[in-house]
Each structure stands twice: as C-alpha cells, then as structure tokens.
Amino acid sequence: MDRFGPPSALTLHEVPVPRPGPQEVLIAIDTAGVGSWDASIRDGSWRKPGRTRFPLVPGVDGSGVVVARGARVRRVHVGDRVHAYEFGNRQGGFYAEFAAAHASHVSRVPRGLDLRDAAAVATTGLTALQGIDALEVRRGQSVLIFGASGAVGTMAVQFAARRGAHVIATASGAAAARLVRTLGAHRVIDARRARSLEQLRKFAPDGLDGVLALAGGEELERCLDFLRPKGRVVHPNGIDPVPNERPTFRVRAFDAVASPREFEKLHRHLGKHGIRVPIAASYPLGKAAQAHRRLDREHSLGRMVLRVHRGASFLEDV
C-alpha cells in the first residue's frame, strides 16, 4: 500500500526482501490470512502510534518455510514449516513472498496440519482459544458464541463444544447455521430476528453462564439479558460497539497473545479434538484487493486466505 484507503489501495509492489534481526526469522510465505483487522489496517482506522512508513505491507499472520534466522534464534531452524502471528511488524506483514517475524511469535506447524490451514488458524485459533479460556468454560455450562460463523467464531464453537459446554451459536442464513451445527453447536439462533429471544429463553432456561462476543450492537445487548448473575462476557479488543457493563456480570476485553506456550496449547487442541479450520475462500496474492472487496461487502463463513509463495511447498523438503 502507498496510502490508506479502499481495497484498490492494495497493489503489487517489488520491495527488498526483509533482513531478519537477531531474534527474527525470515519466512518464505506459502499462505497469508485475511481478516477484518487487515481491513482496519488498510483503511487507516487501526495504525501504530507515529508516522506510518509507506509502502506498507499488510497481513498479521501467515505460514511458510524458514529460509533464514537471526543469530539469537534457537527454537526454529532453516527448513522448518512454521506459522506466525504478529501485529505491527516493523518490516511489514505477511501479504508478501517473504516476511520477517520475531521468533517468539513463530511456531513449527504440527504434523497433520497443512500450510494453508496453519496460516488461517494462527490468529483466529489463538483468539478463539484464549477467549474460551477467559470464559472458564466447563462441562455442562450454557455458552453463547455471538458471531459464530466468522473466522474466530467457527473455532470458538469447536473449542467450547469439545469442553462439554452446551453451545448456542448466533448465525444468519441457512448456510451459516449449517456450518456452525456441523462444528458442534447444539443450538443456533439468528440474533437479527425477533423470535431469537424466545428461542434463547427456550434453549437456556436457566440462563447463560458465559458469552463470547465477537460482534457488538443491539442484538448482543438483548442476548446479554439472559446472562445469569455473576456470568461472564468476554470479547476481543476491536469489536464495535463494545458490550455495555452491567452490575450483574463482568465484561472482560482481551488481545490474543502469540507465544511458544500459547501456540503449544493451540496445537494440543487442534490435534486432540480433530478441530476443523473452515476456509471461506482462497485468492492468489495478486488478487488481494478482490479479497478485501469481499471482506468489506459480506460476512465470510470461516477464514479467507491468500496463496502466496508457490515455491514454499518445494522448500518443505529442505
């Protein structure tokens, strides 16, 4: 990007390959994730303090193969298949053939997970799992995943269901409802419809123990009326509007954290429970603007990705 703006601001550039610092690795990118936060970076509504340096390469997560590493990096090696999640990368993001990332934000991809899904799950998997952890979800509890058919929601439904919770999901449209049911939601409501409140009262007669809010607004506030006293509401920073505080329950905001420990926890859940990574669409890097037009125009079921480095699959054998 040479400027903040609409999807057309995303154009192909030839720029120098980043040089990894002492604690960074250089990744030949196979796949980059596309998310709503990328649109906020693109249009300038989310930016780091200070002056932005252009051209700016967006993208907060991706996967590929390590082709170089800094002198102080020990955990990952050249030739490793990895995925990474990093906001505010000093050398640019993952919409590129090569990206540098701090080694603490990079993890080897576990067996059984391909590079496409590894890219798609880096941000969304960590966000969903840490949200479910913050809710302290336990077996037998009634949990509402508000915004269940999106990239984070589809992961959160699965994590909550695998813990034995009674999962109620919000989804609009037949395709979205089918998707979240196949992922483990026990009940599905369309929060935009008037009868959703009657359904919620029926599905959770004793009230909700927790709500993971992945979107805000009047529909969410009406659902929060069903939260039990001392129940919990958790939401990632960035949703707008944020849930209103009330005297009967707690509201907690969080940012997803990327670290070796958090990646390890995510990998255990992915391998142990047979978690799926729903992909809504895949675009080549040169069609990034088209992906963002779709991002701005419609709600995607699952995650969109960009296929970037055709040579990364060859490098897997290094």
C-alpha positions in Angstrom: 0.0 0.0 0.0 1.2 3.5 -0.9 -1.7 5.1 1.1 -4.5 4.2 3.4 -7.8 3.7 1.5 -10.3 1.3 -0.1 -9.4 -2.2 -1.4 -7.9 -0.6 -4.6 -5.1 0.8 -2.4 -3.7 -2.8 -2.3 -1.4 -3.2 -5.3 1.6 -5.4 -6.2 5.0 -3.9 -5.4 8.5 -5.1 -5.7 10.3 -4.3 -2.5 13.6 -5.6 -0.9 13.4 -8.9 1.0 13.4 -8.2 4.7 16.6 -8.9 6.6 15.9 -10.8 9.9 17.2 -9.2 13.1 19.0 -11.2 15.8 15.7 -12.6 17.2 13.8 -12.9 14.0 13.3 -15.5 11.3 12.7 -14.9 7.6 9.8 -17.0 6.2 9.1 -17.8 2.6 5.4 -17.3 2.8 3.1 -20.0 1.4 -0.3 -18.6 2.7 -1.3 -15.4 4.4 -4.5 -15.0 6.4 -7.1 -12.3 5.5 -9.2 -10.8 8.3 -11.3 -7.9 9.3 -8.3 -6.4 11.2 -6.5 -6.3 7.8 -9.2 -4.0 6.5 -8.7 -1.7 9.5 -5.0 -1.5 8.8 -5.7 -0.9 5.1 -8.1 2.0 5.6 -6.1 3.5 8.4 -8.6 3.1 11.2 -6.0 1.0 13.1 -2.5 2.2 13.0 0.6 2.2 15.2 1.5 5.4 17.0 3.6 7.8 15.0 4.1 8.3 11.3 3.3 5.3 9.0 6.0 4.4 6.5 4.9 3.5 3.0 4.9 1.3 1.1 3.2 -0.7 3.8 2.8 -4.5 3.6 -0.3 -5.6 5.5 -1.1 -9.0 6.9 -0.8 -10.2 10.6 -0.5 -13.9 10.1 0.8 -16.5 7.7 2.6 -19.8 7.1 5.6 -21.0 5.2 9.1 -22.2 5.5 12.0 -20.7 7.4 14.8 -19.6 5.0 17.0 -17.6 7.4 17.2 -16.9 11.1 18.9 -14.4 13.4 21.9 -15.2 15.4 19.9 -15.4 18.7 17.1 -17.7 17.4 17.2 -21.2 18.8 13.7 -22.7 18.7 13.2 -22.8 15.0 15.6 -23.7 12.2 16.0 -23.2 8.5 13.7 -25.6 6.6 11.1 -25.7 9.4 7.4 -25.4 8.3 6.0 -22.6 10.5 3.1 -20.3 11.1 3.2 -16.9 12.8 1.0 -14.2 14.2 2.4 -10.7 14.6 0.7 -7.3 14.7 2.7 -4.2 13.8 5.6 -5.9 12.2 8.4 -3.4 11.8 9.3 -4.8 8.4 5.9 -5.3 7.0 3.3 -8.1 7.2 2.5 -11.4 5.5 1.0 -10.3 2.2 4.4 -10.9 0.6 6.6 -13.6 -0.7 8.9 -13.2 2.3 8.2 -11.9 5.8 10.4 -11.5 8.9 8.8 -12.2 12.3 10.1 -12.3 15.9 10.9 -15.9 16.8 8.6 -15.8 19.9 5.6 -15.2 17.5 6.5 -18.1 15.3 5.9 -21.8 15.8 6.5 -25.0 13.9 3.4 -26.4 12.2 2.3 -29.7 13.8 2.0 -32.8 11.8 -1.3 -33.2 10.1 -1.9 -29.5 9.6 -1.2 -28.2 6.1 0.3 -24.8 5.4 -3.0 -23.3 4.2 -4.9 -24.2 7.4 -1.8 -23.3 9.5 -2.0 -19.7 8.1 -5.7 -19.5 8.6 -5.7 -20.7 12.2 -2.7 -18.6 13.6 -4.7 -15.5 14.6 -8.2 -17.0 14.8 -7.3 -20.1 16.7 -5.3 -18.2 19.3 -8.1 -15.6 19.7 -10.8 -18.2 20.0 -9.0 -20.5 22.4 -7.9 -17.6 24.7 -11.5 -16.3 24.7 -12.8 -19.7 25.7 -10.1 -19.9 28.4 -11.1 -16.4 29.7 -14.7 -17.6 29.9 -13.6 -20.5 32.0 -15.9 -22.8 30.0 -16.7 -26.1 31.8 -18.7 -29.2 31.1 -22.5 -28.6 31.3 -22.4 -24.8 31.1 -24.5 -22.9 28.6 -22.3 -20.7 26.5 -23.4 -18.3 23.7 -20.9 -17.7 20.9 -22.1 -14.4 19.4 -20.9 -14.2 15.8 -20.2 -17.9 15.5 -19.9 -18.3 11.7 -16.9 -16.0 11.3 -13.3 -16.8 11.3 -12.9 -16.7 15.1 -16.4 -17.9 15.9 -16.0 -21.2 13.9 -13.0 -22.1 16.0 -14.6 -21.0 19.3 -17.7 -23.1 18.7 -15.5 -26.2 18.4 -13.3 -25.4 21.4 -16.4 -24.8 23.6 -18.2 -27.9 22.4 -15.1 -30.1 23.0 -15.1 -29.0 26.6 -18.6 -30.3 27.1 -20.4 -27.0 27.1 -23.9 -26.6 25.8 -23.1 -24.3 22.9 -25.6 -21.8 21.5 -24.4 -20.0 18.4 -25.7 -17.0 16.5 -25.6 -17.3 12.7 -27.6 -15.6 10.0 -28.7 -17.6 7.0 -29.1 -21.3 6.3 -25.5 -21.9 5.1 -24.1 -20.2 8.3 -26.4 -22.2 10.5 -25.5 -25.5 8.8 -21.8 -24.7 9.2 -21.9 -24.0 12.9 -24.0 -27.1 13.6 -21.5 -29.3 11.8 -18.8 -27.7 14.0 -20.6 -28.7 17.3 -23.1 -26.0 18.1 -26.1 -27.6 19.9 -28.5 -24.7 19.1 -28.4 -21.9 16.5 -30.3 -18.6 16.6 -30.4 -15.7 14.2 -30.0 -12.7 16.6 -31.4 -10.3 14.0 -34.8 -11.9 14.1 -37.4 -11.1 16.7 -38.1 -14.7 17.7 -34.4 -15.2 18.6 -35.1 -14.1 22.2 -37.9 -16.6 22.6 -35.6 -19.3 21.2 -32.8 -18.2 23.6 -35.1 -18.4 26.6 -36.1 -21.9 25.5 -32.5 -23.1 24.8 -31.1 -21.7 28.0 -34.0 -21.8 30.5 -31.6 -21.3 33.5 -29.7 -18.5 31.8 -26.3 -18.3 30.1 -23.1 -18.9 32.0 -21.0 -17.1 29.5 -20.9 -15.1 26.3 -18.1 -14.8 23.8 -18.9 -11.6 22.0 -17.3 -11.4 18.5 -19.5 -8.6 17.4 -21.5 -5.9 19.2 -24.7 -3.9 19.0 -28.3 -4.0 20.0 -28.7 -7.7 19.1 -25.9 -8.6 21.5 -27.3 -6.4 24.3 -30.6 -8.2 24.1 -28.9 -11.6 24.4 -27.0 -10.4 27.4 -30.3 -10.0 29.3 -30.2 -13.8 29.6 -26.8 -14.0 31.3 -27.0 -15.4 34.8 -25.9 -13.3 37.8 -22.1 -13.3 38.0 -21.9 -14.7 34.5 -19.0 -13.7 32.2 -18.8 -11.7 29.0 -15.5 -11.8 27.1 -14.7 -10.1 23.8 -11.5 -9.4 21.8 -10.4 -5.8 21.5 -11.6 -4.3 18.3 -15.3 -5.2 18.2 -17.5 -2.1 18.0 -19.6 -1.2 19.9 -18.2 -3.0 23.0 -20.6 -4.7 25.3 -22.1 -2.5 28.0 -21.1 -3.0 31.6 -23.8 -4.1 34.0 -23.8 -4.6 37.7 -24.9 -8.3 37.5 -22.0 -9.6 35.3 -18.4 -9.0 34.3 -17.2 -7.8 30.9 -13.6 -8.6 30.0 -11.7 -7.5 26.9 -8.5 -9.2 25.7 -5.9 -9.3 22.9 -4.8 -12.6 21.5 -1.2 -13.4 22.6 1.3 -15.2 20.4 4.0 -17.1 22.3 5.6 -20.5 22.3 3.4 -21.6 25.2 0.1 -20.4 23.6 1.0 -22.0 20.2 1.7 -25.2 22.0 -1.7 -25.1 23.7 -3.4 -24.4 20.4 -1.6 -27.3 18.8 -2.7 -29.7 21.5 -6.3 -28.7 21.0 -6.1 -29.0 17.2 -4.5 -32.5 17.3 -6.5 -33.9 20.2 -10.0 -33.0 19.2 -9.9 -33.1 15.4 -10.7 -29.4 15.0 -11.5 -28.1 11.5 -10.3 -24.9 10.1 -13.1 -23.6 7.8 -11.8 -21.8 4.7 -14.3 -19.4 3.1 -12.2 -18.5 0.0 -8.6 -18.6 -1.3 -7.2 -16.0 -3.6 -3.7 -15.5 -5.2 -1.6 -12.7 -3.8 -2.3 -10.6 -6.8 -6.0 -10.7 -6.0 -5.6 -9.3 -2.5 -7.8 -6.3 -3.4 -10.5 -8.6 -4.6 -10.4 -10.5 -1.3 -10.7 -7.2 0.6 -13.7 -6.2 -1.6 -15.4 -9.4 -0.5 -14.3 -8.7 3.1 -15.9 -5.2 3.0 -19.0 -6.5 1.2 -20.1 -9.6 3.0 -19.7 -11.7 6.1 -17.5 -14.7 5.3 -18.2 -18.2 6.7 -14.8 -19.0 8.2 -11.4 -17.5 7.1 -10.2 -16.2 3.8 -6.6 -16.7 2.7 -4.1 -15.6 0.1 -1.9 -18.1 -1.6 1.5 -16.5 -1.9 4.7 -18.4 -2.5 4.4 -21.3 -5.0 7.9 -22.3 -4.1 7.2 -22.9 -0.4 6.0 -26.4 -1.0 9.3 -27.3 -2.7 11.2 -25.8 0.3 9.4 -28.1 2.7 11.8 -30.8 1.7 14.9 -28.7 2.6 
